Amino acid sequence: MESSTQIINSTIDLAKGDLLPGSVTGTAAVHISNLQIAVDNGDITIGYELSDLEEDQYYEVLPVIKLNGQRLLLAADEFRGDFGRPLSPGTKKITWLNPLERYINLSGELEVELRVNQWGEQEFPYDCELGEPTFTGRQKRPYLLAAGLGAASIGAGQLFRNRRDDTYDQYQSSETLAEATPYYEDANSQHHTYLILTWAGAGILAIDAAMYLIRQNKYKKDLRNYETYCNPNRIGFQPVIELPARSMHPNGSVGFKLTLPIGGN
């Protein structure tokens, strides 16, 4: 991964629609150039250009915004346009949607930093072509059958245990060694069968439970990755923490942001 950064400093009074762009600083413009900022009908637009890449490479762009030296903690859905990843080369634009809805007095020194990461071949932790992951009752059936087999083995072991006890009682009630020996041998054999069936059943249950948990955890992980990378209509719910700033929210604020997909015809 290769990275570069550009920063543009401006003086802003958004309530009046005033924005005076200043100097652009940062690392050499290997990946990003022509960084600009403007006010457009209450929104703040950030324009920039990304340089050419090899066929198997892509960009990740992360905006960082500070007001009067304090970083603003902004949720991703407060922006529209070309940010995050993957991004291709070319002319790009990010729109910060109506900041005055959240910041009553957006004025002072505004610093916009774009952090650009160049990545190799794009890889996602889940293959979206597989569709939404499932773990249905039919897929759980082998685990249920294995659990039933383990329980049946333990149950059969208990039957041999009871037979062992009955045979041992007959051995103890025998009057001669010749009469007692067959009962003792049968009781000993039944005892070993009881141990084998019980331990085998317990082992099957333990392995089955471990495999089930592994499969269930994989399903949950795949589902989270599917919702993150493959499902554009997911509902988002995230905490929002805002640090105190000199010119707004002097005490800071804590809350939650709920994102609902809205479809149109």
Number of C-alpha atoms within 10 A of each C-alpha: 8 11 16 17 21 21 21 20 20 19 17 21 15 21 14 10 14 13 19 14 16 16 10 17 14 13 12 11 16 14 22 25 17 12 22 19 21 18 18 13 10 16 17 20 19 21 17 18 17 21 14 14 15 9 9 9 17 19 25 18 22 16 18 15 17 15 22 15 13 16 17 15 13 16 12 12 12 12 19 13 12 20 21 14 16 15 16 17 16 11 14 16 17 18 20 20 17 17 18 13 8 10 14 13 14 19 19 16 19 24 22 22 20 22 19 23 19 18 18 14 9 11 9 10 11 20 14 15 7 8 12 15 18 12 12 8 9 9 11 13 11 13 18 17 12 17 20 15 16 24 19 15 22 23 16 16 24 17 15 22 20 14 17 23 15 13 21 21 14 16 21 11 11 14 9 9 10 9 13 17 13 14 20 19 14 15 23 15 13 22 19 15 19 24 16 15 21 23 16 18 24 17 13 20 22 14 16 19 16 12 13 16 12 12 16 15 12 14 15 15 15 18 18 15 19 22 19 14 14 18 14 10 12 13 11 13 11 11 10 13 15 15 15 15 16 11 15 16 14 10 10 11 11 9 9 9 12 10 12 11 10 6 6 4 2
